[in-house]
Amino acid sequence: MIKDKSRFFQNFEEAASHIIDVLKSLIQAETIFIATNDGVTNKILKAFNRAEILVEEGGSLPYKQSYCSLVGREPVVISSTLEHSVTKELDITVQIGDHSFVGVPISYKSGRLFGTLCVLDRSSAIIKDEDIQTLSSMAMFLSYIIELERIIDLEVKRNEMLYRDKKEFELKVQKLRNEVQMADQMTQHKSEFLAIITHELRNAINGTIGMSDLLETTELSEQQQEYMDLLKSSNNSLLSLVNNILDYSKIEAGKAVLEEDPFDLVSTVEDSIYSVAPRTLGKPVEVILDVAPDIPTYLLGDAEKVRQILLNFLSNAVKFTHEGEILVCLRLLNSSDEDQVYIQITIQDSGVGIAEEKISQLFQYYYQAHENDHIHHYGGTGLGLAIAQNLVNLMDGSIEVESKVGEGTKISIILGFKEYAGYDNLPFSSSVLKQMKILIIDDNDTSRQSLGRLLKSWGIEQTEVSSTAEAMIQIQSGLTYDLLLMDISIEESSDIRTYLGEDVPIGLLAPIGTTLNAEQKKRYAFLTFKPFRRLQLYNALIACQTKKLTANLID
């Protein structure tokens, strides 16, 4: 290992000095020098003179008046400067007299000339071919040195620029951090202010809603009832607006967190549907819930967040569906993760639909895809769907939207939950129900088929028909049933009781909010609201069949 660092060349000048020292012992010429050429001046960088001083270090000549100006990419050998066609005219020749000259180029890798390695002597015989080869090899070594220095200089400059850029970038980053910090603080203050204001507003609105409900229990004239309906509608709209603003402020402040508690997903969905279903009253719209039988009863998750997500999408489905149906489906998805349960919740309506180019903007804050027209005033803040998407993202879920103008919209939400082993799933099966035969009469295909699948999953033998005429064909063919489930849309025109007799009870299926008069209450064993609550319908069927079995035992 070499320990003396002084033996290494630190720059081009040190290397040039060493080359001159080597050459003066190898070549017996009078003068050896290294010059730099910039096209304007020929400057002597290093020089050696044996006797007469022909060239001095630091000296310079106009480039065109120097012998070096004749050196290009190849070495130049002149045996007599006094006889050469170019050099004989130069002032330098007049000054120093006749000499032989050899010049070898020192070049960058690109070919651009840096300078020359030169020899001057009184006699041309002193410069031999091997001397020219030696000069060429030394010039090549110097070319390598200057190219290396050029690269190092470029790298140094590049590093200096990077360092400056780094400092500028660090200053900009710090400035941005300060701005972000200020923005976060402002957002925090605004969110806290919104939370306080909306909380106080909500308290006041709940008070007016409570008083409105109380006032509605009193005797009102037709005009007063109309005013009361407008007041309740305004209260509900205002409460929805305040709730959205409160949710938005929590998300903006980063305070929206997930709870992880056991909850009944199906009941949560049913509650959400029952919250919005009354808004379909007065419209030819049916809300249908279709739950796959393998959906677990209990899961670990945030029931309130699920409810918020559903309410936003369900409210839109009700708002933009003027006729037809709104179908809510729950399906269990396959998962490779044994501890994770993935549920797909689909909300499909037959409403006005959304233009394809607007779907991508659907979840932006304050964006409203539908404009009011002379018939419908949709209103809203444009916050609901943006909040719903944020909540879905918070739960590591996903949303897909399919829609066509005039044909309706389909929203598919996938949410992940953890299994809850604290309770077993509710056993929606019974030896009592497995003895039942039920005839379903419902003119809505989707509703009828959904109910049929539900009863089948409970072990009930069921038949589905879409009209009284089809039902009569079944009955007149000799088939017997323990119960008939009939939609209220068929009830008024039905005389099926004549064919059933009094022994077969009838359960009436009706939209939420339906009330029965005294005569209807006598005709029907029970009333169950649509969309069906599984537990409510299950209990009604158990009670009905138990009553029949008990009566048979008494007889």
Helices and strands as residue ranges (DSSP letters): G 5-7, H 12-26, E 31-37, E 41-49, E 60-62, G 63-65, G 67-70, E 76-78, G 87-89, H 91-96, E 100-107, E 113-121, G 124-126, H 129-216, H 222-252, E 261-264, H 265-276, G 277-280, E 285-291, E 298-301, H 303-320, E 324-333, E 340-349, H 356-359, H 384-394, E 398-404, E 408-419, G 433-435, E 437-441, H 445-457, E 461-465, H 468-476, E 483-487, H 488-491, H 497-500, E 506-511, H 518-523, E 526-530, H 534-554
